[in-house]
Amino acid sequence: MTDRTARQVELRLDLTDAELAELERALLKARATELGEIRRRQVRLSAGYGDGTTRESLEDEASRAQLRYDVLSTLIDALKARAE
């Protein structure tokens, strides 16, 4: 089981405005990729793809993709709040 204890993470980056904009674009692209993975796996699960072991693996992969999506969203939100 995954440890669900939240930890505060501080990250200091010295970036120009252009670099910050590119970082945000890169994070948005990564988040979109994860959303695509989540949806792809949900479709496969809803279609009844595979046996029990395969479905369990798909569920695990979908959960990890959702976690990555959530973390990227948090990071993007923090960058936007900092920029304001």
C-alpha positions in Angstrom: 0.0 0.0 0.0 1.2 3.5 -0.8 2.1 5.9 2.1 -0.5 8.6 1.9 1.3 10.9 4.4 1.6 14.3 2.7 5.1 15.9 2.8 5.8 19.5 2.0 8.3 19.9 -0.8 10.1 23.2 -1.5 11.8 23.7 -4.8 13.7 26.8 -5.7 14.4 27.5 -9.4 16.0 30.6 -10.8 14.3 30.9 -14.2 13.7 33.7 -16.7 10.2 34.5 -17.6 10.7 32.6 -20.9 12.1 29.6 -19.1 9.2 29.6 -16.6 6.7 29.7 -19.5 8.4 26.8 -21.2 8.4 24.8 -17.9 4.7 25.4 -17.6 4.1 24.2 -21.2 6.2 21.1 -20.5 4.2 20.3 -17.4 0.9 20.9 -19.2 2.1 18.5 -22.0 3.1 15.9 -19.4 -0.3 16.2 -17.6 -2.1 15.8 -20.9 -0.1 12.6 -21.6 -1.1 11.2 -18.2 -4.8 12.1 -18.8 -4.6 10.2 -22.1 -3.2 7.2 -20.2 -5.9 7.4 -17.6 -8.6 7.5 -20.3 -7.1 4.7 -22.4 -6.9 2.4 -19.4 -10.4 3.2 -18.3 -11.7 2.3 -21.8 -9.9 -1.0 -21.7 -11.2 -1.7 -18.2 -14.8 -0.8 -19.1 -14.6 -3.0 -22.3 -13.7 -5.9 -20.1 -10.2 -6.3 -21.5 -8.2 -9.3 -20.4 -8.3 -11.8 -17.6 -8.3 -11.0 -13.9 -4.6 -10.6 -13.6 -4.5 -8.3 -16.7 -7.4 -6.2 -15.3 -5.6 -5.9 -11.9 -2.5 -4.7 -13.7 -4.5 -2.1 -15.7 -6.2 -0.8 -12.5 -2.8 -0.4 -10.9 -1.4 1.4 -14.0 -4.4 3.6 -14.1 -4.0 4.5 -10.4 -0.4 5.4 -10.9 -1.3 7.6 -14.0 -4.0 9.3 -11.9 -1.4 10.0 -9.1 1.0 11.5 -11.6 -1.7 13.6 -13.1 -2.7 14.9 -9.7 0.9 15.7 -8.7 1.5 17.5 -12.0 -1.8 19.5 -11.5 -0.6 20.5 -8.0 2.8 21.6 -9.4 1.1 23.6 -12.2 -1.2 25.3 -9.7 1.7 26.2 -7.5 3.6 27.7 -10.4 0.6 29.8 -11.4 0.0 31.0 -7.9 3.6 31.9 -7.5 3.6 33.8 -10.8 0.6 35.9 -9.8 
